[in-house]
Amino acid sequence: MKVLARVVAACVMSVALVTPTLAAAPQSDGVLPQSAGGARIIDLTSAQAPVTGMQVFVPAGLDRQPRSRSGLAAVVAQTLINTPVDGVPLATAAARAGGSVNFTIDAQDTHFYLEATPDRFAVVASLFARALAQPDFSVAAVRAAAASVAKRADASSADGLSVGVSMVRSVYLAKTSAGLPTWGTSATIAQIMPSDVADFFRKNYVARGALIVAAGAPSPGLNDGERAVLQALPDRDAGPIVTSNQLPMVARSRQLITHRDIPAPWVVLAYNAPAPGSQDFAAVLVIESLIGQAVGRGLAPPLVATPSDAEKPVGSLYLYDSVPSAVIVYANGAGGDPTLAIRTVATVVNTLAASPLSQDELALAKAQATGDLLIDQATLADRSWLAGNFVREGAGEDYASRVLAAIGGLTPVQVQAAVKRYFTQYTTAIVLPRESHP
């Protein structure tokens, strides 16, 4: 899933990062929202970029999967990536054309990201559109895609962070299928048939509710590429969101425990949080930054120079690919005592709730949150994902300038109010090594 991630144990960003030059959002030559065939098109192209990127959002996320077919959204997307175009799989054809196509699955959408040099982008977009128009859902194709997704599901099940995040998502997203594991499970994937894949594709790969975000260098074939993709998506509404009779548990504190084949325990703490369109979003970004700085002190440094989330001893994530959203704090027992991070979070929250920050403390927290936001949009893939996600949640395509302005305008009282509103109830997921199971 895509999130705002922080490497809170690696470094603490200084106030110097918020100079006028860096604090400005990456500028585009024109932000031109359009509508076409029920989909929305957002243009964030800029002459300063060397390549062209396009993020295609289709309303085919986890929330439209039957619970008994968890992993279906990923199998459908993988089948498309494998669909033959000009005699080779789409991913291979795109690479031969000088570009790339990949996908991610979120609670509400499946995202396909296309990237190529400006002169080759139209070719890559055309290849993707052809796969959309004539996907290969044969028995052999679905079996191969399911096998690929099952491998990712097994890898995720052996990742303490992924398991912990899935556990807490299953609680705060209990009303729909949005809380299902991103890659499903081996057991549910084994139940997926070609008819399930074809039905999910037919119902949810549609223009209404879709978003196309173009970013990077302007391309002479960009408009043609967007048009080709839209023509492959029927102009109708997506299928219904799959609901559940299960209701989110209501309590001040919840604790979930499971066991996996992992070398060290993980602790994941989740707080309900506002979506990007909320007036509290900026305040919670700042609070997350404060918590991240605090839990990062005293723990082991990153295990490698550019660690993945699973390799960091401690970190935080803002999961706003769904409503409700959540702020996650996680600790890896391989990097030290994971309960230290949890105790530190409690101390920070209690301190912030008891008295407002000083102006100097707030200025430092704003600087950290601003730097984090700018780092999170460093790549075209991230930038186009953020733009589409913010638009979908009603925050506008000029998300960076809006959020930066909102952060800059925060007062100590507003931050304190957000702490009291969002950080009093939480869910704790504990993932223990199997050998510790009695």
C-alpha positions in Angstrom: 0.0 0.0 0.0 1.2 3.7 -0.5 1.8 5.8 2.7 3.6 8.8 4.0 6.6 7.1 5.6 9.3 8.5 7.8 12.8 7.2 8.6 12.5 8.6 12.1 15.6 6.7 13.4 17.8 7.8 10.6 17.9 11.6 11.2 16.0 14.6 12.5 15.5 17.3 10.0 16.7 20.7 11.0 14.9 24.0 10.7 17.3 24.9 8.0 15.4 22.6 5.6 12.5 25.1 5.6 14.3 27.8 3.5 12.1 29.6 1.0 13.6 27.6 -1.8 12.9 24.2 -0.4 9.6 25.0 1.3 8.0 25.7 -2.1 6.2 22.8 -3.6 7.6 21.4 -6.8 6.1 23.6 -9.4 4.4 22.6 -12.6 4.0 24.5 -15.8 0.3 24.2 -15.4 -2.2 22.4 -13.3 -5.1 21.6 -15.6 -7.9 19.5 -14.1 -10.1 18.0 -16.8 -13.0 15.6 -17.0 -13.3 13.0 -19.8 -15.6 10.0 -20.0 -16.4 10.1 -16.3 -12.7 10.2 -15.3 -10.7 13.1 -14.0 -7.4 14.1 -15.5 -4.8 16.1 -13.7 -1.8 17.6 -15.4 1.3 18.3 -13.2 3.8 18.2 -16.0 6.9 20.3 -15.7 9.6 21.1 -18.2 12.3 20.6 -15.5 11.7 16.8 -15.4 13.7 14.3 -17.6 10.9 11.7 -17.9 7.1 11.6 -18.2 5.0 9.7 -15.7 1.3 8.9 -15.5 -0.6 7.4 -12.5 -3.9 5.7 -13.4 -6.3 5.2 -10.5 -9.1 2.7 -11.1 -11.8 2.1 -8.4 -10.7 -1.5 -8.0 -9.3 -1.6 -4.5 -9.4 -3.9 -1.6 -12.9 -2.7 -0.6 -14.5 -4.3 -3.6 -13.1 -7.8 -3.0 -15.2 -10.5 -1.5 -13.6 -11.6 1.8 -13.4 -15.2 0.6 -11.3 -13.9 -2.4 -8.8 -11.8 -0.6 -6.0 -11.0 -3.0 -8.3 -10.8 -6.0 -7.5 -7.1 -6.8 -3.8 -8.0 -6.9 -4.4 -11.0 -9.1 -6.4 -9.0 -11.6 -3.7 -6.3 -11.7 -0.9 -8.9 -12.1 -2.8 -10.6 -14.9 -2.9 -7.3 -16.7 0.8 -6.7 -16.3 1.3 -10.2 -17.7 -1.1 -9.8 -20.6 0.6 -10.3 -24.0 1.0 -7.3 -26.2 2.9 -7.8 -29.5 3.7 -11.3 -28.3 5.3 -10.5 -25.0 3.9 -9.6 -21.5 2.9 -6.0 -21.1 5.8 -5.3 -18.6 8.3 -6.7 -21.1 6.8 -4.8 -24.0 7.0 -1.5 -22.0 10.6 -2.2 -21.1 11.5 -2.8 -24.7 9.8 0.5 -25.6 12.0 2.3 -23.1 9.6 2.6 -20.2 8.0 0.7 -17.4 4.5 -0.2 -16.0 3.9 -1.4 -12.5 1.0 -1.5 -10.0 0.1 -1.0 -6.4 -3.1 -1.9 -4.5 -4.7 0.4 -1.9 -7.9 0.2 0.2 -10.0 2.0 -2.5 -8.0 1.8 -5.8 -5.6 -0.1 -7.9 -2.9 2.2 -9.3 -0.9 1.6 -12.4 2.2 3.8 -12.9 3.6 4.3 -16.3 6.9 6.0 -17.0 9.1 6.7 -20.1 11.1 9.3 -21.8 8.9 12.0 -23.4 9.5 10.7 -26.9 8.5 7.1 -26.0 5.7 7.8 -23.5 2.9 7.5 -26.1 4.1 4.1 -27.1 4.1 2.8 -23.5 0.7 4.3 -22.8 -0.6 2.7 -26.0 0.7 -0.7 -24.9 -1.0 -0.4 -21.5 -4.3 0.7 -23.2 -4.2 -2.3 -25.5 -3.8 -4.6 -22.4 -6.7 -2.9 -20.7 -8.8 -3.4 -23.8 -8.0 -7.1 -24.3 -6.8 -8.6 -21.0 -5.8 -12.3 -21.0 -7.9 -14.0 -18.4 -7.3 -17.5 -19.5 -6.9 -20.3 -17.0 -3.1 -20.4 -17.6 -2.8 -16.6 -17.3 -4.8 -16.4 -14.1 -2.9 -19.3 -12.6 0.4 -17.6 -13.3 -0.7 -14.3 -11.8 -2.1 -16.0 -8.8 1.1 -17.8 -8.2 3.0 -14.5 -8.4 0.7 -12.8 -5.9 0.7 -15.8 -3.6 4.5 -15.4 -3.3 4.1 -11.8 -2.3 1.4 -12.8 0.2 3.7 -15.4 1.8 6.5 -12.8 2.0 4.2 -10.3 3.6 3.1 -12.9 6.1 6.7 -13.3 7.2 7.2 -9.5 7.5 6.4 -8.4 11.1 5.5 -4.8 10.0 3.1 -5.9 7.3 1.4 -8.4 9.6 1.0 -5.8 12.4 -0.3 -3.1 10.0 -2.8 -5.6 8.5 -4.0 -6.5 12.0 -4.7 -2.9 13.0 -6.3 -2.1 9.6 -8.7 -5.1 10.1 -9.9 -3.2 13.2 -10.4 0.3 12.0 -11.6 -0.7 8.5 -13.8 -3.5 9.7 -16.9 -2.2 8.1 -15.7 -3.0 4.5 -13.2 -5.3 2.8 -10.7 -2.4 2.8 -8.9 -3.9 5.8 -8.1 -7.2 4.0 -4.4 -7.9 3.5 -3.0 -6.2 0.4 -1.8 -9.4 -1.2 -4.4 -11.7 0.3 -3.4 -15.1 1.7 -2.3 -18.3 0.0 -5.6 -19.9 1.1 -7.9 -17.3 -0.4 -5.8 -16.8 -3.6 -6.2 -20.6 -4.2 -9.9 -20.1 -4.4 -9.7 -17.4 -7.2 -11.0 -18.6 -10.6 -10.8 -17.0 -14.0 -14.5 -16.1 -13.8 -13.7 -14.1 -10.5 -11.0 -12.2 -12.3 -13.1 -11.4 -15.3 -16.0 -10.4 -13.2 -13.9 -8.1 -10.9 -12.3 -6.5 -13.9 -15.7 -5.9 -15.7 -17.3 -4.3 -12.7 -14.5 -2.1 -11.4 -12.1 -1.2 -14.3 -14.4 1.7 -15.3 -14.0 5.4 -16.1 -16.4 6.8 -13.4 -14.3 7.3 -10.3 -11.0 6.8 -12.2 -8.2 9.4 -12.0 -5.3 10.0 -14.3 -2.4 12.1 -13.0 0.3 13.1 -15.5 3.6 14.3 -14.0 7.1 15.0 -15.1 8.2 16.2 -18.5 5.6 17.3 -21.1 5.2 14.7 -23.8 3.9 15.2 -27.3 2.0 12.0 -26.9 0.7 12.5 -23.4 -2.8 13.6 -24.4 -3.1 10.7 -26.9 -1.9 8.3 -24.2 -4.5 9.6 -21.7 -7.2 9.3 -24.4 -6.2 5.7 -25.2 -6.4 4.7 -21.6 -9.8 6.3 -21.1 -11.2 4.7 -24.2 -10.3 1.3 -22.7 -12.4 2.1 -19.6 -16.2 1.8 -19.9 -18.1 4.9 -18.9 -20.1 3.4 -16.0 -20.0 3.2 -12.2 -17.9 0.7 -10.4 -19.3 -2.3 -8.6 -20.5 -2.0 -5.0 -18.1 -1.8 -2.0 -18.2 -5.0 -0.1 -19.5 -4.4 3.4 -19.3 -6.5 6.6 -21.5 -7.0 9.6 -18.4 -6.8 11.7 -18.2 -3.4 13.5 -15.0 -1.7 14.7 -14.4 -2.3 18.3 -15.0 0.7 20.5 -12.6 1.0 23.5 -9.9 3.2 24.8 -7.2 0.6 24.1 -7.2 -2.7 22.1 -4.5 -5.3 21.9 -4.1 -7.9 19.2 -1.5 -10.6 19.4 -0.3 -13.1 16.8 2.7 -15.3 16.0 4.7 -15.6 12.8 8.0 -17.1 11.6 10.0 -13.9 12.3 13.3 -13.5 14.2 12.2 -10.8 16.6 8.9 -9.3 17.9 7.2 -6.3 16.4 4.9 -3.8 18.1 2.6 -1.7 16.0 0.5 1.1 17.5 -2.4 2.6 15.5 -4.4 5.8 16.1 -7.5 6.9 14.1 -6.5 10.0 12.0 -8.1 12.5 9.6 -8.1 12.0 5.8 -6.3 14.6 3.6 -9.5 16.7 3.1 -9.9 17.3 6.9 -9.0 20.6 8.5 -7.1 18.6 11.1 -4.8 16.9 8.6 -1.9 19.3 8.9 -2.1 19.2 12.7 -1.8 15.5 12.7 1.1 15.5 10.3 2.9 17.7 12.8 2.0 15.5 15.7 3.2 12.4 13.8 6.5 14.2 13.2 6.8 15.0 16.9 6.1 11.4 17.9 8.5 10.1 15.2 11.4 12.3 16.5 10.7 11.1 20.1 10.6 7.4 19.4 13.7 7.5 17.2 16.0 8.6 20.1 18.0 6.0 21.8 17.3 3.2 19.4 19.7 1.4 17.1 20.5 3.2 13.8 19.2 1.9 10.5 20.6 -1.5 9.6 21.5 -0.5 6.0 22.2 2.8 4.3 18.8 3.0 2.7 16.6 0.6 4.8 13.1 -0.5 3.9 10.4 0.0 6.5 10.9 -3.6 7.7 14.6 -2.9 8.3 14.1 0.2 10.4 14.2 -0.3 14.1 11.4 2.2 14.6 9.2 4.4 12.3 5.9 5.9 11.6 3.4 5.8 8.8 0.4 7.9 7.9 -2.1 5.5 6.2 -4.6 7.8 4.4 -5.4 5.6 1.4 -8.8 5.0 3.1 -11.4 6.7 5.3 -11.0 6.4 8.2 -7.3 6.9 8.1 -4.6 6.0 10.7 -1.3 7.0 12.1 1.0 4.0 12.7 4.0 3.9 15.0 6.0 0.7 14.8 9.0 -0.8 16.6 11.2 -3.8 15.5 12.5 -5.8 18.4 15.7 -6.6 16.4 16.7 -2.9 16.9 16.2 -2.8 20.7 13.3 -3.0 23.2 10.1 -2.3 21.2 8.2 -1.4 24.3 10.4 1.6 24.7 8.9 3.2 21.6 5.3 2.6 23.0 6.2 4.1 26.3 7.7 7.1 24.6 4.6 7.6 22.5 2.4 7.6 25.6 4.7 10.2 27.2 4.6 12.4 24.2 0.8 12.2 23.8 0.2 12.9 27.5 2.6 15.8 27.5 1.1 17.4 24.4 -2.4 16.9 25.8 -1.5 18.5 29.1 0.0 21.7 27.8 0.4 23.4 24.4 3.8 23.5 22.7 5.9 26.6 22.9 6.3 28.7 19.8 9.9 27.4 19.4 8.9 23.8 19.8 6.0 24.2 17.3 8.4 25.9 14.8 10.7 22.9 14.9 7.9 20.5 14.5 6.5 22.4 11.5 10.0 22.3 9.9 10.2 18.5 10.4 6.7 18.0 9.0 7.3 20.3 6.0 10.5 18.5 5.2 8.8 15.1 5.5 6.1 16.2 3.0 8.6 17.4 0.5 10.7 14.2 0.8 7.5 12.1 0.2 7.0 13.7 -3.2 10.6 13.3 -4.4 9.7 10.9 -7.2 7.2 11.3 -10.0 5.4 8.1 -8.9 5.0 9.5 -5.4 4.0 12.9 -6.5 1.4 11.6 -8.9 0.0 9.2 -6.2 -0.2 12.0 -3.7 -2.0 14.4 -6.1 -4.6 11.7 -7.0 -5.1 10.7 -3.4 -5.6 14.2 -2.2 -8.0 15.0 -5.1 -10.0 11.9 -4.3 -10.3 13.0 -0.6 -11.4 16.5 -1.6 -8.1 18.2 -0.7 -7.5 19.6 -4.3 -4.8 18.9 -6.8 -2.6 21.7 -5.4 -2.1 19.5 -2.3 1.5 20.6 -1.6 0.8 24.3 -1.4 -2.4 23.7 0.6 -0.8 21.4 3.1 2.3 23.6 3.5 0.2 26.7 4.1 -2.0 24.8 6.6 1.2 23.6 8.5 2.5 27.1 8.5 -0.7 28.5 10.0 -1.0 26.1 12.9 -1.1 27.3 16.4 -0.1 25.5 19.6 -3.8 25.3 20.7 -4.8 23.6 17.4 -2.1 21.0 17.8 -3.1 20.3 21.3 -6.8 20.0 20.3 -5.8 17.5 17.6 -3.9 15.4 20.1 -7.0 15.2 22.3 -9.3 14.4 19.4 -7.2 11.7 17.7 -4.6 10.3 20.1 -6.7 9.0 23.1 -7.9 5.8 21.5 -5.5 3.3 19.9 -5.0 -0.3 18.8 -1.8 -2.3 19.6 -0.8 -5.2 17.4 2.0 -7.5 18.8 3.7 -9.9 16.4 5.8 -12.5 18.2 8.2 -15.1 16.9 6.5 -18.5 16.8 9.0 -20.1 19.2 7.7 -17.8 21.9 4.2 -19.2 21.6 3.5 -21.4 24.6 
